């Protein structure tokens, strides 16, 4: 049960943005820009960064929903998502993506953990300034989203099918949910 009075059975961040749409809209806009806006990182890669940070933060809702979106976006290569969440270094992710995930993992702990050597390693593997910037911002934003969802104890479904459907919807983009019909 959530710590505040929100609509029952509306999972995760959706219930919270319905509680305060004026704060939810900028959050959804940020997610849309970061995860669906123009980028040389694929939408699947950006969703995977979000899922990875959420996994490290032990935010079950965000990890499950963004992993589901990443699986949809990866299509036939969807197993990569679970490989990364199980063991990023041993996964089939590209070396460049591993370097970016490494940076994201450091941001998840504390932004100052990112070193010039981490940045240089990512650059040597082909990451450019925009990709590094966006990786750090995705990691920082999802650390905030994770704390928002878990800090208010929002509803976290346990049925994987719920996340699969959520992932299909999220793969299309981030739009502020409509308020539920009054009872």
N, C-alpha and C positions, 0 to 999 in steps of 0.2 A: 504494500500500500504506500502510495506517495506521501511525502511529508506535508504536502499542501493539498488543498481541495482542487483536483483537476478532474476532467472527464474520465470516468472509469473505462478500462479496457482499451484505451488509446495508448499505444506503446511509445516508450522512449521520449525523444525530444518533441515529437508531434503533440503530445498532451501539454507540454510546457509552452510551446509556441502558441497553442490555442488559448492558454491561460493569459499570456501577454503578447498578443500579436504585434504590438508596436516594437517589442524587442525581438520577437521571432523573425519578423521580416528581414531585418539586416543580417541575421544569422543565416537564414536560407539564401539570401542574396550572396553572402560570402561563400557559402558552400557551392552555389551555382558557378560563381566565377572561378573558384579554385579547382573544382572537380569537372566542370563542363566547359569552361571558357577556353579560348585559344591557348594552345600550349604544344610544345614539341614532345612533351610526355603524353602518352595516350591516356584516355579517360580511365581505362582499366588500371594502368600503372598508378594514377593518382588515387583511385579508389583503394588500391592495394596499400598505398602509403597510409591512408586514413585507417584502414582495417588493422594494419601492423601497429600503428601507434595506439589504437584502441585496445588491441590485444595486450600490448605491453602495459597499458593502464588498467588492465583487467576490467574493462567496461564491456560487459557481455552484450548489451544491446547494440552499441555502436560497432563493436567488432563483428558481430553476427550480421548486422544489416549491411555494413559496407563490404564485408567479405562476399555477401550474396550479390551485391551490385557488381563487384569486381568479377565474380564468376560469370555473371551474365555478359559483361563486356568482353571478357577474355574468350568467351565462346568455347571452341574446341580445346583451348589451352587452359580451361578453368581450373584444372588440378594444380596449376602453379600457385594459386591462392593458398591452398591448404599446405603445399610444400613450404611456402614462405612462412606461414604461421607456425608450422611445426619446427622448422630449422632453416632460417633464412640463409645462412651461409652455405648449407648443403643443397639448397633448392636449385631449380633450373632457371632462376631469374638471371638476367644478363648481369655481367660484372658492374656495368654502370648503374643499373637499378639497385644492386646490392650495396654499392657505395652510397647511393642516395638514401636507401633504407637505414644504413648505418648512421648517417647524419640525422635522419628522422628519429632514430632511437636515442641518440644523444640529446636532441632537443626535448624529447619526452621526459628525460631525467632532469635536465637543466640546460637552458640555452647556452650557457657559458662552457658546457662540456664539449661543444664543437670546436675543433682545433684547426689551425691553418693546414695541418697535415691531412685532416679529413677532407677539407675542401680541395686541396691539391690532388689527393687520390681520386676524388670524383671527377675533377677536371681531366686528369690523365686518362680516364676511362670514357671521356667524351661529354661529360655534363657541362653545360654552359651556365652562365650567371643566372639566367631566368629559371632554369631547372633547379638550381641550388636554392634560389630565393623561394620558389614555389614549394619545394620540399620542406624547407624550414617553416614556411607559413602554414602549410597543411598540418605539419606536426604540432605546431603551436596552437592552431585553431582546434584541432581535434583533441588535444589535451584539455582545452577549455570546454569543448562540447562534452567530453567524457565526464568531467567534473560536474558540469551542469546536470547531466542526466542522472549520474549516481548520487550527487549531493542532494538531490530532491527525491531520490528513490523512486524514479518514474517506473511505470509498469514495464517489465522485461519478459516478453513471451519465452516459453521454453520449447515450443514446437518448431522444428526446423522448417516446416512447410510455410509457416508465417513469414520467416525471413526470406525464403525463396521468392514468395510473392512480393515482398517488400523490395527485394533486390531488383526484380523486374521493373517495378515502378520507379525506383531510384535511378536505374540505368538510363531512364529517359530525361532525368533532370530534377531539379529541386524547386518545387513550387509550394508556397505556403498553403497548408491544408485548409480546406473550408471548415468553418464552424459546424459542428454537428447540429442536426435538427433539434429544436427544443422538445422536451418530453411532455 
